[in-house]
Amino acid sequence: MNYLKFIIVITTPIFLFSSCNDEEPILCEGLSSDFQMLFQDIINNGHTDQVTFDTEIHEYTFSLSSNKEICGIGYQSQPEIASTPYIIEIFDNSANISIYSESHVFNSSKISYVSPTSTVSLQPGTSYTIKRIQTNWGTFITNTIGRLARKSEMTFPYSSGDMTINSANFYQNGGPLINSGIPYIDLIFE
């Protein structure tokens, strides 16, 4: 009987630690970002925070003033397609190549964050475009609407911290709506 107690005492911590060892990716959700500060600043200066523009692609083009690595991408889904993945693509305009393209599901009641499935390093002075692509919108194209900041006269570029947004576009199966708003696609850097 003592031998059985000894085995239980010795093996219990092993089982506990092995179940804790299944590490989940660390998200940087909750950290403030240059994008969040930029978005809030333009809302505070006369732009409106809306959910609109029923086009399959919402994108903005940006550059950075220092080296960055993306640790989180934030977006909010539409309730009608809450379980449908969006493609998030980051395109290096200078090299003319996609440096990231993956499908992600986002919460439909608030901005939620995903970690990139691979390392995404960004260089200063390089032009990048981040795209939110939704081609699986079900019965109604209105399921492609998204949150954005807009004003009747947008004045690009917009800057905050290390980030400058140089242009934005909403297109495919609608639009194009060039420089008509800035889609809320948050980038959190390490």
Secondary structure, DSSP 4 states (H G I P E B T S, - for coil): -HHHHHHHHHHHHHHHHHHHTSPPPPP-TTS--HHHHHHHHHHHTT-EEEEE---SEEEEEEEESS-EEEEEEEE---GGGTTSPEEEEEEETTTTEEEEEEEE---SSS-EEE--SS--EE-TT--EEEEEE----TT-GGGG-EEEEE-SS--S-EEETTEEEEEEEEESSS--EETS-EE--EEEE-
